[in-house]
C-alpha cells in the first residue's frame, strides 16, 4: 500500500447504538471508494476492525466498532486511537442509549465529531426529529449540513444548507443540480438559521454581526466550520442511505475537509530516562514512538499488534524498544490492516495506524520507542469486568485446551479475565455481561474448535461462632508399641475479627500440657479452620484458648495433640452458636434519574441494603448499596433490561456478615 504523510491521514472511529447502521455505512463508504454502486448488508460486529479507505489522495483509517455496551472494551480501544468520530444514528429509531454513550466517549477523549443519520431510504423516517432531539440534548453546537429531498416516498436527493442548493442522485450514482423544492424552503430556513447560530457562537465578532442581522458569506461559514468542527465546538449533522449508497460521497469529502489530521491534535508521553514530558504531537520529525492500542490473536493469521505512530516515521525492520518489558524488538515487516487482511507497507508516518506481526511479549497499551529515547504513553483505561460465570470444558479431556484458548482470547479482549478460584474449586470467566461471555463461547468454538459450558459460580461462604463453648477432646489410641495420647481443653468465643481465621492463646498452668506441644495444638486449630463443621467452609473470627489438658510421658506426641485440637475445635464450634457468613459487596449503580426507582426495586429484591443516592450533573444518579454476592448473579442482564442498557454497575468486596437462616450453600453451587 502507498505511504501517506501525516497531513493526508484521517483516523475516524465510527460509533453508535447497536443496529444504527455503523458497519453498513463503513461497507458503503468502502464500496463507493472502490467504485461499487451498491453494497451488501454486513453482519453485526462484536470486535473493532480497522479499514483504510483511500479517497481523494487521502487515507481515512476507519475504526468500525460494535454498538453493544457488552463489547465496551473494543470501543474504548478504538476511541483511544482515533482523532475524530462519526456517530451514526438510525433515522428510524432516533437518539438511543448507544448514541449518548458515544457522545460521552467523544467528550471524554476530546474528539471532534460528525453525526450521520442513516436509514433515509425508509419513507417515514424523520431527519427533522433527529436534529431536534440532538439540539435539545446538546444545544447550539448542532449544525445540520443537509436536509432530504423525497418524491413519492423515495429518497432522491438533498439540499446543501451551506450553499442553499439542491442535488439529485442520478441512475449512475452521480448527482445533478436541481431546484430546492418548495416544500423544503421552510426547513431550509430553519436549518440555515441553526447553522448560522452555530457559526455565530464561534467568535465574539461573528456573534455581534449575527445579532446585528448581518449574514455570513459562504467562505466565512466554511472557514469557521473548518476550525470549529476540528476543535469540536460545532457538530455537523449529515444523512444518507447505506443500502442505496447515497450520502457517503459527501460524508467522505467532509471528513477530509473538516475533521482534523493527526498533526492538528496533541499527544504527549513521558521520557522514562529523564521523567520529562515528551510532546509527540504526531510530529514526523521527532524521535519515533508508537502506542499499541489493540491486539489480534488468530490461529490462522497469527498475532498482530495494532499500533498508532505517535511521532517520527517507523520503517520495516526498525529496532524498537519496549520499556515496559525492558526489551528491544525488531519490528520486521510493517502492515496495514484491512479487517483481517494484512498488507505490507514500507513505512508508517506519524499519526498513521498499522500493525506489527508476532512480536513476543508485546501487549495492548504498551508503548514502543527507541532505547535512546524511551517514551511511555498513558495506558488506555479499559472498563473493568464484573460479570463472573463458572466455565467448564464440554469435553473434560479438553479442560486445559479451553483454558489456554481463553487466555489467548483475553490477550485480545482486555475486558475478559480468566481466574482460578482454588477456594471454591472452580474456574471463573469475568466479562462485561452474560451476553459478552456467551459471545466469547462462540469465538472459542469458531477460533479454537473447543467448547465450554457456563454456569452460576459458587459463592465463597465462611463459618464463625456467635456464642461461647468449653470443650475437651482426648485422643487416645493403643495398637502395640507406643500408643497415641493427646488431651486438650479449650474455650471458644468470637474474636471480633472476621478478616483472620483464628486467634490462639494458652493459659495452661502447672504443665498440664507441656509447652513443647503448644505449636502442635495451634497447628491442629489452624488445620481445623480450613474446613468448618457447619458446611465445610473456612472458619473465621474464632478465639481459641487452650487452658488445660493432660499428657502421657510415653504415648504423647505432636501428632496426637494436633488431632485432639482439631477434633475439639469442631466440637466447640458446633456448641458455640455456629453461623454461616456470606460475602457482601459494596456496589454502585449509575442510572438515569427516571429509572432509579426500578433499579432500587431490583436491588431490594436481591437483599441489597441501600446506603445512599447521589444525583449527577448529567441527569444520572449514583445508587450505592451493600449486596450479597449470592444475589449478584444475572444482575447485569436485569439492569440492562430494566433501563434499556443505560445503567452501569461496579462492585468490590466489602465484608462478611451472617447469612439468613435456612441458607443452603449447596443450592448456590
Secondary structure, 3 states (H helix, E strand, C coil): CCCCCHHHEEEEEEEECCCCCHHHHHHHHHHHHCCCCCCCCCCCCCCCEEEEEEECCEEEEEEECCCCHHHHHHHHHHHHHCCEEEEEEECCCCCCHHHHHHHHHHHHCCCEEEEEEECCCCCCCCHHHHHHHHHHHHHHHEEECEEEEEECCEEEEEEECCCCEEEEECCCCCEEEECCCHHHHHHHHHHHHHHHHHHHCCCHHHHHHHHCCCCCCHHHHHHHHHHHHHHCCCEEEEECECCCCECHHHHHHHHHHHCCCHHHCCCEEEECCCCCEEECCCCCCCCCEEEEEEEEEECCCEEEEEEEEEECEEECCCEEEECCCCEEEECCCEEEEECCEEEEECEEECCCEEEEECCCCCCCCCEEEECCECEECCCCCCCCCCEEEEEEECCHHHHHHHHHHHHHHHHHCCCCEEEEECCCCEEEEEECCHHHHHHHHHHHHHHHCCCEEEECCCCCCEEEECCCEEEEEEEEECCCCCCEEEEEEEEEEECCCCCCCEEEEECCCCCCCCHHHHHHHHHHHHHHCCCCCCCCCCECCEEEEEEEEECCCCCECHHHHHHHHHHHHHHHHHCCCEEEEEEEEEEEEEEEHHHHHHHHHHHHHCCCEEEEEEECCCCEEEEEEEEEHHHCCCHHHHHHHHHCCCCEEEEEEEEEEECCCCCCHHHHC
